Amino acid sequence: MAGDLINVNPNLLNSTIEFLTAMITPALLISATGSLVLSTSTRLGRVVDRVRELEQRLSDLIMTEDKSQIALYDKRLDTIVYLLDKVTTRSRILQHAMSAFYYGLGFFILTSVTIAVAGIFNIYRWLPIPVGIVGIMCLFYGSILMLRETRMATATVNAEMDFTWTLAKTVAPRSIISKYTKVIDENIERTKD
């Protein structure tokens, strides 16, 4: 019995180590994809809340009887509609990204299953590779969508800040605005470039 522990078949040990190593890679990808799903879901929730807030602001603006009392009414209305358009597009992009991440997650789980089948039955040893590649491609596609959504998020924040600065310059006393005009206008010009 003691001799069996010392005389371990190295081929069997290598095969076991290879099998365990192969199983770790999809597990790490499953964990990473889960983090992407979670962060995308959080972003989507925030975007939906933003849509609801903008819709309420639009409704309040439209329902106002004396529109002349509201500073920059037309510009305000235009900005809200623009923001609604962008935020709605962002929500759709996030939904597609989340779908891509879920597909990737499914393919990584399937990769683990195919590795187990290939390891136990010693058949279809090539199958985990294409399944894993499809999962990686889903992750890549979702990441591209997230980059696109991030650019749109930046555009909406900039549009809202530009409107807020225009409103401040319109309604705030000149003595206050004159302190900040040059610095903020330079920052606005830099973000447009």
N, C-alpha and C positions, 0 to 999 in steps of 0.2 A: 504494500500500500504506500509506504513512504517512498519507494522507488518510482511509483507512478507520478507522484507530485514533482519529483526531480526531473524525470524524463518526459517532459511535455513535448508533444509533437509541435515543432515550430511552424509547420505549414498550417496546422489547425489554429494556432494562436494568431498568426498573421491574418488568416481569413476572418477570425472573430474581430480583430482590431479594425480591419478594413470595413467590415459590416457596421461596427459601432461608429466609426468615423463618418461613413456615408450617411448614417441616420442623423448625425449631429447637424450637418449643413442645412437640410430642410427645416429642422427645428429652429435654427437661428433665423432663417428667412421667414418662418411662420411668426416668430416673435416680432421681428422688424415690421412685417406687414400688419400685424395687429396694432402696433403703435401708429402706423400710418392711417389705418382705419379709424382709430380713436381720435387722432388729431383732425382728420378730415371731417368726421362726424361733429366734433366740437365747432369747427369753422362753419359747417353747414347750419348748425343751430344758431350761431351768432348772426349769420346772413339772413336767416328766416326772421329772427327778431328785428333786424335792421329793416327788412322789407315792411314788416308790420308798423314799425315806427314811422317810416317814410310815408306809408299809406295814410296813417293818422294825420301827419303833418299836411299832406296833400288835401285830405278831406277837410281839415280845419281851414285851410287856405281858400279852398273853393267855396266853402259854405259862408265865408265872411261876406256880410252885406256891403259894407263900405270898404271897398278894396283900395281906395285912395288913402286910407289911414295906415296902410301897411307899406313900410319903406321897401322900395325895390320889388314891388309885387310881381311884375312880369319876370324879372331876373330870378326871384325866389322860386316862382312856379317852374320856370325853365330848369333851374338847378335840381329841384326835387324830381321832376320827370326824368331828367338825365340820370340822376342817382338811382332811381327806381329801375330804369332800363339796365344799368350796369349791374346792380345788385341782383336783379332777376337772372341775368346771364351768368353771373357768378354762381348762383345757387344751382343752375343746371350743370355748369362745369363741375362743381363739387359733387353732384350726384353721379355724374359719369366717372369721375375719379374714384369715388367710393366703390362703385360697381367694379371698376378695373382692379382695385385693391382686393375686393372680395373674391373675384375670379382668381387672382394671383394666390390668395390664401388657400383657395380650394385646390389649385394645382400643386401647391407646395405640400399640402396634406396628402394628395394623391401620389406625389413623388415619394413620400415616406412609405406609403403603402406598397408602391411598386418596388422600392428598395427591399422591403421586408419579404415580398413575394419572391423576388429574384434571389435574395439571400437564403431563404428557407428551402425553396424548391429548385434552386440553381437553374432557372429558366428565365428567358427574356431579360438577361442582364443588361441589355442596352436600353430597355424601356424607361427607366428613371431619368435618363438624360434628356430626351425630347420633352417629357412631361415637365421637368424642372425648367427647361428653356422657355416653355410656354408661360409658366408662372413668372419667370423673370421678365418676359416681354410685357405681361400684364402690369407688373410693377413699374416698368419703364414708361408705359403709356399713361398710367395714373400719375406718375411724377411729372410728365410733360404737361398734363392737364393742370396739375397743381401749380406749376410755374406760370402757366397762362392765367390762372385765377389770381395768383399773387400780383401779377402785373395789373390786373383789373382792379384789385383792391387798392393798390397804390394810386391808380388813376382816380378812383372815387374819393379817396381821402384828399388828394390834391384838389379836386374840383370843389369839394366842400370847404376846404380851407381857403381857397381863392374867393369863393362866394362870401365867406365869413369876413375876410379882409375887406372886400368891396363894401359889404354892409357896414363894417366898422368905420371905414373912411367916409361913408355917407352920413351916418347918424352921430358919430362921436364928435365932440368939440375939436376944433382945429388944433388947439393947444396940446391936446393929448396925441392926436394922430401925427402931428409933425415930429414928435419924438421918435416914432417908429417907422415912418413911411419909407425912408431910404433903405433901411435894413431889410424890411419885409419885402419890399418890391424887388430888391436884389435877389432874395431867396426864391421868390416866385419865378423870376427870370431864369435862375439856375435850374429849377426843377423842370422848366419847359424845355430846356436844352437837352 
